[in-house]
Amino acid sequence: MKNLHIVGNWKMSLNKEDSIALANNIKSISKKEYLNIEVAPTSLYIDSIVKILKESDVNVISQNFDYKTLGSYTGGVCLDQLKEMGVTKTILGHSERRSKFNESDEQVNNKLETVLNSDLDVIFCFDSYEQIPFELIKNNLQDNDNLKLTLAYEPTWAIGTGETASIDHIEEIHTKVKNTLIDHSLENIPILYGGSVNPSNSKDILSSGNVDGVLVGGASTKIDQLLGIVNSI
Ligand code: PEP
């Protein structure tokens, strides 16, 4: 069995009480050897969720970051603060950041360069092949053998809509990306799929060629659905 990643993006969907209840429910998930499970709570509650999941098999990651170090950036979150909380990875470039917070490709790519040169790992979301800055990645990724960078294909039309991409479509995009990664000698970078993943479709998606895992929004905020996805493979 290949290594697989299941990443839950809680977005801004849960209040503190519900976030803590969910974390308490998932802390007893014991992962299979080939599974890496991560959840991304809102940054406001990261500290509390890290404490709950500290001894568990589930890692806590961030949904986003703004800058690398401390500074005068009102409302911002920096990588050094996340590291201080015990967080070792962040999502970047989620389509909701791009569309609802107006983060441009240029801003996202600048942040990608920042995080690739930091101590944190990153999941870079893209909704089309053209959005992946392969040259930037090649120039800033020191080591192709670790999990410093993960890519996540998330077609915008499939996010939160209940409309999942077909397996053929997912395989087509993932294979195209994988082939370009191979051309750049970056073939070890995992590629996740995200967009209305649920317990009914997760097995087929996770078994698809060149799919190394799933990035899950809505279904990851409900314990029975998250468990359903984890247990589907
Ligand atoms: C997401 O937020 O990354 C996502 C894929 O959401 P959903 O699973 O709800 O479509």
Residues whose N, C-alpha, C, O or C-beta is under 5 A from the ligand:
A	BS01	PEP	N9 A158 I159 G160 T161 G194 G195 S196 V197 L215 V216 G217 G218 A219
